[in-house]
Amino acid sequence: MADSNIVSREDLEEHEAYTNGKDGAMIASETSKSSYAPHVWRLVFATAFIALGSVAGFQIGKGIIGWIVTQNWGTGFLAAYKSDLNESPSDKLGQELAFGIIGGLLTYLLAAIIFDKLIGFAESLKRMAPADKVAIFLGLVAGLAITGMLSAVLMRIPNVGILSTIVVGIVLSYLGIAAAISMKDDIRFALPTQAVTPVDEKPDRAVSTYKILDTNVIIDGRITDICRTGFIEGPVYVPGFVLDELQHIADSSDALKRARGRRGLDILNQMRSEMPLIVRTLDSRADYQGVDEVDAKLVKLAKKLEGMIVTNDFNLNKVAELQGVTVLNINELANALKPVVLPGEEMHVTVIKEGKEMNQGIAYLDDGTMIVIEGARRRIGENLRVIVSSVLQTVAGKMIFATLRMDEDEEDDRSNDQGSRGFTGSRPRRPLR
């Protein structure tokens, strides 16, 4: 009988996919829900356009063929074509249907372009402030109302009455929208009310600004302790594309990348349980058209939200600062919190390994700062007292150069002297007989 405690490999894989991939499933479900509606509307829009184009093409073809039939062409190709149409009504209907098919194909191509433009306009409306939306609506209504009052006069213009009405309607609508947006501060009574902060009670910008996390700083993990201690104030935001990148890393075939991605997801879950964490809800405020890299999207979002990027990526730090985005680099914070060491100070360190240069030993402080000790090559594993000679500040952090304390140096010299004594070659003389 099989042991009931034995778990099959398939069960383990299913459990691992559930525990480590639930965020990815949530992302996939949210993406499918958000992308379902546009696809349905695209299908409805294309179907309506194809039907409209087919009917319009059929009517145009019917008019063209009817005009050809009513004319007197005498002899030639059109005369023969006219006689064929009169003799065969089925051919006439078939050619009218061909015009309808051509009209449907042309409108299908136009429908794809027009629908993409409408989707872009809808996304821009989502990012627009409520006051601007109401101003656009009022301006459009005003333009159409004036056009309606003028249409009785415009429609009487021979041959171009309808065209004149359409052109005037477009122009007046545009002017109405432009005028309403420029006057939105003066028509505040019709716009959505917004809470106004008194001048003497303005909130601190550093507290109210979004702190946007990038992928590297989440995987690093130190951000959890920094937020827990209260050094980062205000709302902490994780963009959806950062979460997607973490999920992609967690699903990698490389074991190291997979472990890093899962660590990042675990850290996010821990942060979400300990502090208010905003995820994915503000992504639509920025325009990412033509931008694929996560770093570029972070910079665009931070500029739109007027937020700060929290990272430990040196390159992202420089790119964001060049574009005027404030960056909180936790590596710089860690370097700033390291203890200050001055030349001449005494330290107790343990030599870990040999240095690159002759007679050097390497030790480390608790914060990871490397200490290069002259004359400590043979003292590996010993706890020594050293004197700081100089401190070098690099991009990666501090590097301390030190020498052995005098008594340690003298002890080392004595051990070297004893070790270097060899056999002198002298021996007692044999007694003479």
N, C-alpha and C positions, 0 to 999 in steps of 0.2 A: 504494500500500500504506500502511495506517495506521501511524503511529508507535507503536511498542510502549511508549514512555515516557509516552504520554498516558493519563491516568487519568480515567475517567468520573466524572461528578458523583455517580452512585449509589454508586460505590466509595468516594469521599471521605466521603459521608454515613455509609456503613456503618462505615468506619474510625473516624470521629469518634464515632459512637455506641458503638463498642467501647471506644475508649481513654478516653472521658470518662464513659461510662455503665455501666462494669462494676460499680461500687459499687452503682448502682441496681438492676442485674440481680441482684446478690447479695442485696440487701435484698428484692427481689420474691420470689426463690426461698425465702428464709428465711421470709418472711411467708406464702407459700402453703403451705409445709410445716407451719408452726406452726398455721395455721388449717384445715388439711385434717381433722385428727383430730376437733376439736369438731363440724364439720359432719357427719361420718360418725356420730358418737355421737348427735348431735341427731336424725338420721334414724332410727337404730335405736331410740332412746328413744321418739320419736313413734310409730313403727310398733307397738312393744310396747304403748304406752298405748292407741292406737286399737283394737288387737285386744282388749285387756283390757276397754276401755269398751264395745266392740260386744258382746262375750260377756255382760258384766254387764247391759247394756241389754236384750239378748234374753231373758235369764233373768228380769229384772224384769218385762218385758212379758208373758212367758209366765205368770208367777205372777199378775199382775194380771188378765189375760184368763181364766185358769183359775178365779180366785176369782169373777169376774163370772158365769161359766158355771154354777158350782155353787150360786149363790144363787137364792132364789125371790123375784123382783122384782114379781110380780103383773102389773100393767099399767103402761104408761108407756114412757119412752125406753129405760131399761135393760132392760126386758122385751123390747122389740122388738130391741134390740141383741144380747141373749142369743140370741134365736131366729135372727137372721141368722148369728151365729157357729156355731150348731149346724147350720144348714142348709148353710153354705159353709165347709168346712175350709180352703180356699185363702185366703179372706179372713182367717181366723184366723192363718194362717201369715204372710201379708203384714203384718198389724198387729204381729205379734211381731218381724218383721224391721225394721219402721219404728222400734220401740223400740230395736233394736240399732244402727240408723244414728244415732239421736239420741244414744245413749250414746257412740258413737265420736266424734261431733262435739264433744260436751262434753269428753271426755277429751283430744281434740286441743288444745283451747284450754288446758286445764289443763296439758298436757304442756309447752307452750312456756313457761309461767310457772315451772313446777317445774324445768325444765332450766336456765333462766337462774339460778335460785337455786342450783342445784347447781354451775354453773360458777363463780359468785361464791364459793361455799364452797370449791371446789377451789383457786381462786386464793389465797384467804386461807390455806389449808393450805400452799401453796407458800412463802408468805412467813413461815410460822411456824417458830420454832426447832425443831430436832429433839427437844429435851427436852420441849417442849410437845406435840408430836405423840405421843410415846410416852406421856406422862401422860394425854392424851385417850383413847388406845386402852385403857390400863389401867383408867381410870375407866369407860369404856363396857362393857368386859368384866365388871367387877365389878358394875355395875348390872344387866346382863342376867342374870348368874349368880344374883343375889339374886331377880330376878323369876322365873327358872325354878324356884327352890326354893319360891316362894310361889304359883306358878301352880296347883299341885294344890289348894290351898285356895280360891284366887280363882275357879277355874272352877266350883266347886260352888255359887256364888251364883246363885240362880234369875234368869233373863232377862238379867242384866247381867254374867254371868261373863266372857265374852270382852272386853267393853268395859272392865271393871275391870282385867283383866290388861294390856290395852294401856296404859291410863292409868298404872297403877303402874309398868310398864316404862319409859315415857317419863320419869316423875318420878325414878325410881331411877337411870336412865342419866344424867340431867342432874346429879343430886346426886353421882354417882360421878365424873363428869368435873370438876365444880367442886372436889371434895375432892382429886382427884389433882393438879390444877394447883396448888392451894394447898400441897400437900405434896411438890412435885417436888424441893425441896432436901433433904427427909428421905428420899426413896426414890431417892437418887442411884445406888444399886447397880443399878437396873433401867433407868436412862436412859443415853443415849450419853455416853461420857466426852469431856470437852473439856479441852484443854491449859490449865492454870492458870499464869498468869504470877506469879512471886514478887513480893511487895510492893516489895522493893528493886530489882527489875529491870523495872519497868513501862516499856513503850516510850514514846517521845516521841509525844504525840498529834498534833503537827504533821506528823511523819514518817509515821505510820500512817493519817492521815486521807486519804480520797479527795479528789482535786482534780478537780472536775467542770467540763468546758469547755462554754461556750455557743457558739452559732453565730457571733456577732459576733467573739469573740476568736479563733476558728479562721480566719475570713476575714481578720482583721487581720494575722495572720502573725507578729507579734512573739513570740507564745507559744513558737514553735519555738526562737528564740534564748535566751529566758529559761530554758526547760527544759534546753537544751544546756549553759548555763553553770552549772546546778546550783542556781539560786535557788529552784526549786520542787522539793521533795522529796516522796517518797511516791508512791503509785499515781495515775496520771493516767487519768481515765475519760471516755469520750465516750458519752453516752446514745444509744440507738437513735433516739429522736424527733429529736435534734439532727442525726444523720446523715440521717434522712429529710428534714428541712427543707433541709439542704444539697443533697441530690439534687433536691428540688423547685425550688430556686433555680437549680441547674445546668441544669435542663430548661426554664427560663423562656423565653418568646418575646422578652423584652427582652434586648438584647445586653449591656447593662451588668450586669444581674442574673445572666445566664448566665455571664459572665466571673468575677463574684465567687464564684458557686457552684463553678465548676470550680477556682478558686484555692483555695477551702477544702478541696476533696477532694484536691488535690495536696499541700497542707500536711499533711493527715492521713496521706497515704501516706508522706510524708517523715518525719513523726514516728514512724510505726509501724516504719520501717526503722532508725531511729536509737535508739529507746528503747522500753521496755516500755509499751505502750498498751493499755488495757482498753476494749473496745467492746461495748456492747449487753448484756452478760451480767448486769448487776445491775438492769435496768429493772423486773423483776417484783417487786422487794422493796417498791415503793411502790404505792399505790392511786390510779389516775388517773381513777376513775369520775366523770364529769361535768366533767372538766377537759380543755379542748381546746388552750389556749395553751401554747406551748413554755416560756415563762418560768415559768408556774405549775407546770408539770410539773417543771422544774428545781428549784424551791424545795421541792416535796414530796419529790423524790428526795434532795435534800441533807439535809433534815430526817430522813428515814428512815435514810440512811447515816451521819448525823452528819458529813457532809463539808463541803467548802468549794467555793463557786462561783467559778470564774475567769472574769472578764468584763471588758469595757470599756464596757458599757452602763450609763449613769448611772441610768436608771429601774429596771432590774433590781437594781442595787446597793441602791437605797433600799428597794424592796419586800422584798428578801431580808433586809436588816438589820432591818426592822420585824417580821419573823417569826422573828427570832432565828437566822438563818443567817449564818455567817461568809463574807465576800466578799473575794476578792483581785482588786482592780481594777488592771489594768496601766497605765491612764492615771495613777492616783495614784502608782504606782511610777515611771513616767517623769517625772512632775513632781518627785518626791522626789530623783531622780538628776540633775536639772538643776543646773548650777553656781550657787552662791549669789553674787548680785551686790549690793553695798552702795552706797548713795549716796556719791558722791565718787570712785568708782573710774574709771579711764581704760580705754577699750576701743577697738579698731580694728575698724571695720565698713565695709561697702560699702552705699551708699544705693541702694536698688532702685527705688523709685517715690515718687510724691508722696503726702503725707498728706491726710487729710480737712480738717484745719484749715489756716488761712493760714500759709504759709512753713514747713510741716512736711515732713520726709522720712521714709521708712520703710526700715528695715534689718532683717535677721534674723540670729540666731545659728545655729550649725550644728545645734542641737537644735530649731530652729523657733520659738524665742522671738522675738516681735516687739519691735522697738525703735523708738520714736517720737522723732525728733530735731528739736528746734526750730532753725529757721534753715537747714535743709538742703534746701529745696525746689529750689534751683537747682544742687545738687551731685549730681544723679542720676548713678550710674555711677562716682563717685569713692570712693576708700578714705580714710576720715576718722578722726581721733582725736576721740572724744567723751567727755564726762564724765557719768556717771550721776547724775541728779537725784532720781529716785524710782522705786520698784518697786511695781507694783499686782498683787496676787494675785487671780485670777478663777477661776471654775469650770473654764474651758477651759485655764487655765495662767497663766503670768506674763506681764506686759506691762511693759517697761522704758521709762522716759522719760529722755531725755538731751539735753544741749546741746553745741554745738560747743566744742572747746577754744579758748582765747583766741586763739592765733596763727592757728588756722583761721578764727575769727570775724573777725579783723582783715583777713586776706587776702580773705575774702568781701566785707567792707565796701569794700576798695579796688577790687575788681573791679566792685562795684555803682556806685561813684563814677565810675569810668572809663566805664562803660556809660551812665551818666545824663548825661554831659557832652554838651551839644548845641551847635549853631552859635550863636554869640553875636550875630550880626547885624552886628558891626562890620567895616569893611574900610578899607584905606588910602585916604587922600584923594588925589584926582587933582591933580597939580601944576598951579599957575596959569600961564597963559601970560603 
